[in-house]
Amino acid sequence: MSRGGLRLRIVSVGRDRDFTAAGVADYAERIGRGAELTLVELRAETGPAAREREADALLLAHGKQKGAAELWSLDQRGEEVTSEELARRIGRLRDAATALTLCIGGDEGLSPRVREAARFNWALSRLTLPHRLARLVALEQLYRALEILRGSPYHK
């Protein structure tokens, strides 16, 4: 797969710290070898209606994607898929030249507005994960999906 064959935009609330930052950088570099990846970190909101203000920012960031982009949310209430199923979904987007925006909420999770706007609500697990760790795991799974599509031995 040539670089730029798939455009991925990961829009998340908050900034990586210590233990997740190195992993995110590693998987971002790996993904960048086979796809165009943009990581967008939005400011975490506080106070009343923080989750709704974060939803506004997430949806606005999705709207800034160049060209047609499919919106996915990362949420434990979403659908769990295998790595192979994720690869098929990613492959369909790649083949249709459709970009992907993946929204990841902050400490308070995603607003229902983001989940409702998403074409696919993806759950990594039914477990509650810290949102920054979930972002790292999602990046690894996106990289794995690309490697499955490439036919590499990474996915054993």
PyRosetta script that sets phi, psi and omega in degrees:
from pyrosetta import init, pose_from_sequence

init()
pose = pose_from_sequence("MSRGGLRLRIVSVGRDRDFTAAGVADYAERIGRGAELTLVELRAETGPAAREREADALLLAHGKQKGAAELWSLDQRGEEVTSEELARRIGRLRDAATALTLCIGGDEGLSPRVREAARFNWALSRLTLPHRLARLVALEQLYRALEILRGSPYHK")
pose.set_psi(1, 132.0)
pose.set_omega(1, -179.1)
pose.set_phi(2, -81.9)
pose.set_psi(2, 151.8)
pose.set_omega(2, 177.9)
pose.set_phi(3, -61.5)
pose.set_psi(3, 137.6)
pose.set_omega(3, -179.3)
pose.set_phi(4, 91.2)
pose.set_psi(4, -6.4)
pose.set_omega(4, 178.1)
pose.set_phi(5, -66.3)
pose.set_psi(5, -24.9)
pose.set_omega(5, 177.9)
pose.set_phi(6, -136.1)
pose.set_psi(6, 134.3)
pose.set_omega(6, 176.7)
pose.set_phi(7, -108.7)
pose.set_psi(7, 121.4)
pose.set_omega(7, 179.2)
pose.set_phi(8, -116.5)
pose.set_psi(8, 134.3)
pose.set_omega(8, 176.3)
pose.set_phi(9, -128.7)
pose.set_psi(9, 115.4)
pose.set_omega(9, 179.3)
pose.set_phi(10, -103.0)
pose.set_psi(10, 113.4)
pose.set_omega(10, -177.5)
pose.set_phi(11, -111.7)
pose.set_psi(11, 118.3)
pose.set_omega(11, -175.7)
pose.set_phi(12, -135.5)
pose.set_psi(12, 156.1)
pose.set_omega(12, 179.3)
pose.set_phi(13, -93.4)
pose.set_psi(13, 132.1)
pose.set_omega(13, 178.0)
pose.set_phi(14, 95.6)
pose.set_psi(14, 172.7)
pose.set_omega(14, -178.5)
pose.set_phi(15, -117.9)
pose.set_psi(15, 148.6)
pose.set_omega(15, 177.2)
pose.set_phi(16, -70.6)
pose.set_psi(16, 148.4)
pose.set_omega(16, 176.4)
pose.set_phi(17, -130.2)
pose.set_psi(17, 152.3)
pose.set_omega(17, 173.2)
pose.set_phi(18, 23.6)
pose.set_psi(18, -95.3)
pose.set_omega(18, -166.0)
pose.set_phi(19, -68.4)
pose.set_psi(19, -24.1)
pose.set_omega(19, 178.3)
pose.set_phi(20, -91.1)
pose.set_psi(20, -25.8)
pose.set_omega(20, -174.2)
pose.set_phi(21, -59.8)
pose.set_psi(21, -45.3)
pose.set_omega(21, -178.6)
pose.set_phi(22, -65.2)
pose.set_psi(22, -41.4)
pose.set_omega(22, 178.8)
pose.set_phi(23, -65.5)
pose.set_psi(23, -42.5)
pose.set_omega(23, 177.8)
pose.set_phi(24, -61.0)
pose.set_psi(24, -45.5)
pose.set_omega(24, 179.7)
pose.set_phi(25, -61.4)
pose.set_psi(25, -41.2)
pose.set_omega(25, 179.8)
pose.set_phi(26, -63.3)
pose.set_psi(26, -50.6)
pose.set_omega(26, -178.2)
pose.set_phi(27, -70.6)
pose.set_psi(27, -31.5)
pose.set_omega(27, 175.3)
pose.set_phi(28, -62.7)
pose.set_psi(28, -42.1)
pose.set_omega(28, 177.9)
pose.set_phi(29, -63.9)
pose.set_psi(29, -44.4)
pose.set_omega(29, 179.5)
pose.set_phi(30, -62.1)
pose.set_psi(30, -46.9)
pose.set_omega(30, 179.3)
pose.set_phi(31, -61.5)
pose.set_psi(31, -39.2)
pose.set_omega(31, -178.3)
pose.set_phi(32, -62.4)
pose.set_psi(32, -16.0)
pose.set_omega(32, 176.1)
pose.set_phi(33, -73.6)
pose.set_psi(33, -23.0)
pose.set_omega(33, -176.1)
pose.set_phi(34, -126.1)
pose.set_psi(34, -3.0)
pose.set_omega(34, -179.1)
pose.set_phi(35, -153.6)
pose.set_psi(35, 161.0)
pose.set_omega(35, 175.2)
pose.set_phi(36, -87.4)
pose.set_psi(36, 116.1)
pose.set_omega(36, -176.5)
pose.set_phi(37, -117.1)
pose.set_psi(37, 131.9)
pose.set_omega(37, 173.5)
pose.set_phi(38, -123.3)
pose.set_psi(38, 126.2)
pose.set_omega(38, 175.6)
pose.set_phi(39, -105.1)
pose.set_psi(39, 124.2)
pose.set_omega(39, 180.0)
pose.set_phi(40, -118.7)
pose.set_psi(40, 122.7)
pose.set_omega(40, 177.4)
pose.set_phi(41, -109.7)
pose.set_psi(41, 119.7)
pose.set_omega(41, -179.9)
pose.set_phi(42, -98.2)
pose.set_psi(42, 153.3)
pose.set_omega(42, 179.0)
pose.set_phi(43, -66.3)
pose.set_psi(43, 134.6)
pose.set_omega(43, 174.3)
pose.set_phi(44, -73.6)
pose.set_psi(44, 132.2)
pose.set_omega(44, 179.6)
pose.set_phi(45, -90.0)
pose.set_psi(45, 159.8)
pose.set_omega(45, 176.2)
pose.set_phi(46, -132.8)
pose.set_psi(46, 164.6)
pose.set_omega(46, 175.3)
pose.set_phi(47, 85.9)
pose.set_psi(47, -172.7)
pose.set_omega(47, -179.1)
pose.set_phi(48, -60.1)
pose.set_psi(48, 140.6)
pose.set_omega(48, 177.5)
pose.set_phi(49, 63.4)
pose.set_psi(49, 22.2)
pose.set_omega(49, 179.7)
pose.set_phi(50, -58.6)
pose.set_psi(50, -43.6)
pose.set_omega(50, -177.9)
pose.set_phi(51, -63.0)
pose.set_psi(51, -34.9)
pose.set_omega(51, 179.4)
pose.set_phi(52, -72.4)
pose.set_psi(52, -36.2)
pose.set_omega(52, 175.9)
pose.set_phi(53, -67.6)
pose.set_psi(53, -37.5)
pose.set_omega(53, 175.5)
pose.set_phi(54, -64.4)
pose.set_psi(54, -38.6)
pose.set_omega(54, 177.5)
pose.set_phi(55, -61.2)
pose.set_psi(55, -43.8)
pose.set_omega(55, 177.3)
pose.set_phi(56, -56.3)
pose.set_psi(56, -46.7)
pose.set_omega(56, -178.1)
pose.set_phi(57, -66.6)
pose.set_psi(57, -41.2)
pose.set_omega(57, 178.7)
pose.set_phi(58, -62.2)
pose.set_psi(58, -47.0)
pose.set_omega(58, -178.3)
pose.set_phi(59, -68.6)
pose.set_psi(59, -35.2)
pose.set_omega(59, 175.9)
pose.set_phi(60, -64.4)
pose.set_psi(60, -43.5)
pose.set_omega(60, 178.8)
pose.set_phi(61, -62.2)
pose.set_psi(61, -38.3)
pose.set_omega(61, 175.8)
pose.set_phi(62, -62.5)
pose.set_psi(62, -41.4)
pose.set_omega(62, 180.0)
pose.set_phi(63, -64.0)
pose.set_psi(63, -20.0)
pose.set_omega(63, 179.9)
pose.set_phi(64, -84.4)
pose.set_psi(64, -4.3)
pose.set_omega(64, 178.6)
pose.set_phi(65, -62.9)
pose.set_psi(65, 135.3)
pose.set_omega(65, 177.9)
pose.set_phi(66, -71.6)
pose.set_psi(66, 133.4)
pose.set_omega(66, 176.8)
pose.set_phi(67, 71.2)
pose.set_psi(67, -172.2)
pose.set_omega(67, -179.7)
pose.set_phi(68, -68.7)
pose.set_psi(68, 131.8)
pose.set_omega(68, 178.5)
pose.set_phi(69, -138.0)
pose.set_psi(69, 136.5)
pose.set_omega(69, 175.0)
pose.set_phi(70, -88.1)
pose.set_psi(70, 139.1)
pose.set_omega(70, -179.2)
pose.set_phi(71, -101.3)
pose.set_psi(71, 127.9)
pose.set_omega(71, 172.7)
pose.set_phi(72, -120.8)
pose.set_psi(72, 151.1)
pose.set_omega(72, 171.3)
pose.set_phi(73, -116.0)
pose.set_psi(73, 152.2)
pose.set_omega(73, 173.7)
pose.set_phi(74, -106.3)
pose.set_psi(74, 114.2)
pose.set_omega(74, -172.6)
pose.set_phi(75, -156.1)
pose.set_psi(75, 134.6)
pose.set_omega(75, -176.8)
pose.set_phi(76, -63.2)
pose.set_psi(76, -17.0)
pose.set_omega(76, 176.9)
pose.set_phi(77, -85.3)
pose.set_psi(77, -1.8)
pose.set_omega(77, -178.4)
pose.set_phi(78, -78.6)
pose.set_psi(78, -162.6)
pose.set_omega(78, -177.3)
pose.set_phi(79, -94.1)
pose.set_psi(79, 130.3)
pose.set_omega(79, 173.8)
pose.set_phi(80, -84.3)
pose.set_psi(80, 135.9)
pose.set_omega(80, 177.9)
pose.set_phi(81, -132.2)
pose.set_psi(81, 159.1)
pose.set_omega(81, 173.5)
pose.set_phi(82, -78.3)
pose.set_psi(82, 167.5)
pose.set_omega(82, 177.4)
pose.set_phi(83, -62.5)
pose.set_psi(83, -36.4)
pose.set_omega(83, 178.9)
pose.set_phi(84, -67.1)
pose.set_psi(84, -40.4)
pose.set_omega(84, 177.2)
pose.set_phi(85, -65.0)
pose.set_psi(85, -40.1)
pose.set_omega(85, 176.6)
pose.set_phi(86, -61.8)
pose.set_psi(86, -42.9)
pose.set_omega(86, 178.9)
pose.set_phi(87, -59.8)
pose.set_psi(87, -41.5)
pose.set_omega(87, 178.6)
pose.set_phi(88, -62.7)
pose.set_psi(88, -42.1)
pose.set_omega(88, 178.2)
pose.set_phi(89, -62.6)
pose.set_psi(89, -45.1)
pose.set_omega(89, 179.1)
pose.set_phi(90, -64.4)
pose.set_psi(90, -41.0)
pose.set_omega(90, 178.6)
pose.set_phi(91, -60.6)
pose.set_psi(91, -39.9)
pose.set_omega(91, 178.3)
pose.set_phi(92, -64.0)
pose.set_psi(92, -41.5)
pose.set_omega(92, 177.1)
pose.set_phi(93, -63.4)
pose.set_psi(93, -46.0)
pose.set_omega(93, 179.0)
pose.set_phi(94, -58.3)
pose.set_psi(94, -47.9)
pose.set_omega(94, -176.4)
pose.set_phi(95, -66.7)
pose.set_psi(95, -29.0)
pose.set_omega(95, 178.4)
pose.set_phi(96, -89.9)
pose.set_psi(96, 2.9)
pose.set_omega(96, -177.5)
pose.set_phi(97, 55.1)
pose.set_psi(97, 39.1)
pose.set_omega(97, 178.2)
pose.set_phi(98, -105.0)
pose.set_psi(98, 126.2)
pose.set_omega(98, 178.0)
pose.set_phi(99, -73.5)
pose.set_psi(99, 162.6)
pose.set_omega(99, 178.7)
pose.set_phi(100, -124.8)
pose.set_psi(100, 130.4)
pose.set_omega(100, 168.4)
pose.set_phi(101, -111.3)
pose.set_psi(101, 122.9)
pose.set_omega(101, 177.0)
pose.set_phi(102, -109.1)
pose.set_psi(102, 120.4)
pose.set_omega(102, -179.8)
pose.set_phi(103, -99.5)
pose.set_psi(103, 132.7)
pose.set_omega(103, 178.2)
pose.set_phi(104, -126.5)
pose.set_psi(104, 122.3)
pose.set_omega(104, -177.8)
pose.set_phi(105, -75.4)
pose.set_psi(105, -177.9)
pose.set_omega(105, -179.0)
pose.set_phi(106, -98.4)
pose.set_psi(106, -154.1)
pose.set_omega(106, -177.4)
pose.set_phi(107, -55.9)
pose.set_psi(107, -33.0)
pose.set_omega(107, -178.0)
pose.set_phi(108, -90.4)
pose.set_psi(108, 2.1)
pose.set_omega(108, -179.4)
pose.set_phi(109, 83.3)
pose.set_psi(109, -170.9)
pose.set_omega(109, -178.2)
pose.set_phi(110, -92.4)
pose.set_psi(110, 144.0)
pose.set_omega(110, 171.5)
pose.set_phi(111, -66.4)
pose.set_psi(111, 145.7)
pose.set_omega(111, 173.9)
pose.set_phi(112, -55.3)
pose.set_psi(112, -28.1)
pose.set_omega(112, 178.8)
pose.set_phi(113, -59.9)
pose.set_psi(113, -38.6)
pose.set_omega(113, 179.7)
pose.set_phi(114, -70.7)
pose.set_psi(114, -44.3)
pose.set_omega(114, 178.8)
pose.set_phi(115, -61.2)
pose.set_psi(115, -40.1)
pose.set_omega(115, 179.8)
pose.set_phi(116, -69.2)
pose.set_psi(116, -33.1)
pose.set_omega(116, 179.3)
pose.set_phi(117, -75.8)
pose.set_psi(117, -21.4)
pose.set_omega(117, -175.4)
pose.set_phi(118, -75.3)
pose.set_psi(118, 141.9)
pose.set_omega(118, 173.9)
pose.set_phi(119, -75.0)
pose.set_psi(119, -30.9)
pose.set_omega(119, -179.7)
pose.set_phi(120, -139.5)
pose.set_psi(120, 129.3)
pose.set_omega(120, 175.1)
pose.set_phi(121, -106.0)
pose.set_psi(121, 111.0)
pose.set_omega(121, -171.8)
pose.set_phi(122, -100.5)
pose.set_psi(122, 127.9)
pose.set_omega(122, 174.6)
pose.set_phi(123, -109.4)
pose.set_psi(123, 126.4)
pose.set_omega(123, 174.0)
pose.set_phi(124, -72.4)
pose.set_psi(124, -32.8)
pose.set_omega(124, -174.5)
pose.set_phi(125, -169.8)
pose.set_psi(125, 165.6)
pose.set_omega(125, 172.2)
pose.set_phi(126, -81.8)
pose.set_psi(126, -10.9)
pose.set_omega(126, 176.7)
pose.set_phi(127, -68.6)
pose.set_psi(127, 149.6)
pose.set_omega(127, 172.0)
pose.set_phi(128, -85.3)
pose.set_psi(128, 120.8)
pose.set_omega(128, 179.5)
pose.set_phi(129, -113.0)
pose.set_psi(129, 147.7)
pose.set_omega(129, 170.7)
pose.set_phi(130, -57.5)
pose.set_psi(130, 138.1)
pose.set_omega(130, -172.3)
pose.set_phi(131, -60.6)
pose.set_psi(131, -31.4)
pose.set_omega(131, 179.7)
pose.set_phi(132, -72.9)
pose.set_psi(132, -35.7)
pose.set_omega(132, 175.2)
pose.set_phi(133, -68.1)
pose.set_psi(133, -39.9)
pose.set_omega(133, 177.2)
pose.set_phi(134, -60.2)
pose.set_psi(134, -39.0)
pose.set_omega(134, 178.2)
pose.set_phi(135, -61.6)
pose.set_psi(135, -43.4)
pose.set_omega(135, 178.7)
pose.set_phi(136, -62.7)
pose.set_psi(136, -46.4)
pose.set_omega(136, 180.0)
pose.set_phi(137, -63.9)
pose.set_psi(137, -40.2)
pose.set_omega(137, 178.1)
pose.set_phi(138, -61.7)
pose.set_psi(138, -42.0)
pose.set_omega(138, 178.2)
pose.set_phi(139, -63.1)
pose.set_psi(139, -42.0)
pose.set_omega(139, 177.8)
pose.set_phi(140, -61.3)
pose.set_psi(140, -41.8)
pose.set_omega(140, -179.2)
pose.set_phi(141, -68.8)
pose.set_psi(141, -35.3)
pose.set_omega(141, 174.8)
pose.set_phi(142, -65.4)
pose.set_psi(142, -42.1)
pose.set_omega(142, 176.2)
pose.set_phi(143, -61.6)
pose.set_psi(143, -44.8)
pose.set_omega(143, 179.0)
pose.set_phi(144, -59.0)
pose.set_psi(144, -43.0)
pose.set_omega(144, 178.8)
pose.set_phi(145, -59.8)
pose.set_psi(145, -43.9)
pose.set_omega(145, 178.5)
pose.set_phi(146, -63.4)
pose.set_psi(146, -38.9)
pose.set_omega(146, 178.8)
pose.set_phi(147, -69.0)
pose.set_psi(147, -36.3)
pose.set_omega(147, 174.6)
pose.set_phi(148, -61.3)
pose.set_psi(148, -45.9)
pose.set_omega(148, 179.7)
pose.set_phi(149, -62.9)
pose.set_psi(149, -33.0)
pose.set_omega(149, 179.6)
pose.set_phi(150, -77.9)
pose.set_psi(150, -17.8)
pose.set_omega(150, -178.1)
pose.set_phi(151, 80.5)
pose.set_psi(151, 23.3)
pose.set_omega(151, -178.3)
pose.set_phi(152, -80.6)
pose.set_psi(152, 162.0)
pose.set_omega(152, 179.4)
pose.set_phi(153, -79.8)
pose.set_psi(153, 2.3)
pose.set_omega(153, -178.7)
pose.set_phi(154, -54.1)
pose.set_psi(154, -44.4)
pose.set_omega(154, -179.0)
pose.set_phi(155, -87.0)
pose.set_psi(155, 109.5)
pose.set_omega(155, -176.5)
pose.set_phi(156, -98.9)
pose.dump_pdb("model.pdb")
